[in-house]
Amino acid sequence: MSVAVARQMLWRMLGAASPMDAHQVDSAAMMSRGTSVDAQEGIASFLEKRPAQFPDQVSTGMPEFYPWWTEEFRPVDRG
């Protein structure tokens, strides 16, 4: 999940109007992922010295702020 969110942030924030826009999305992502079930599982598996079994899936568990962008489709004038 974290890798999927990070990749979206990298690609979608390249054209951000301001660094503050990227900072706001990054802060929301860190808060969301840091309080997730995956984070709890990572800590528990480390302390218990066992392989982690991360329950979140990209197909069903993207953070509540996702997607943060709005799609703008402009047809290409081929005339």
N, C-alpha and C positions, 0 to 999 in steps of 0.2 A: 504494500500500500504506500509506504513512504516513498519508494522509488517511483511509483506511478504519479504521485502528487508532485514530486520534485521535477520529473520530466515535463509535466504539464506547465509547471511554473517556469522552467527554463525556456521552453518554446513560446509560451504565451506572454511572458513578461519582457521579452526582448524589445518589443516596441512600446513599452510603457511610457506614458507621458512624463512620468517623474519617478525617481528612485523611491519616493514615499509610497507610490502605488505598489511596487514590488515588496516593500517592507511590510505593508499592511497584509498582503496575501501571505507572505512568509510567516508573519506572526500568527495569523489564523491557522495556518497549516501546523505550526509547531505546537500550538495549544491543542488542536484537535488530535494530532498523532500522539502527543505526550500523555493524553488522558484516555487513550484508546485501550481496548481489550488486548490488542497486540502488544502494547507497551507493558501492561501488567503481566502478560504471558512471558515476555522477554525477561523481565526481572525475576519472576518466579522460576523459570527454567534455569536461569543462571545460578540462583541461590540453591536450587535443588540439584544442580550439576547434571542436567538432563537436556536432551535436544528440545528445542522450542517447537511447539505446534501452534503456529499463528492462525487464529480463526478468521480474521478479516480477509475478504476477497475483493479484488478490484471491481469485479462485475456487480457486487452488491453492497460494498461497504465504503464507498467514497465519502469523504467528510461532508458535513451538512452545508458548508459554504461552497461546495463544488457543484456546478461550474460557477466561477465568479465573473466570467467574461460574458459579453453579449456578442452574438454572431451578427455580423453585418455583411449581407450579401449584396453586391452590386453587379448586375449583369455587365458584361463587356460589350461595348458598342463596336460592332463589327461592320458598321456602315460606312 
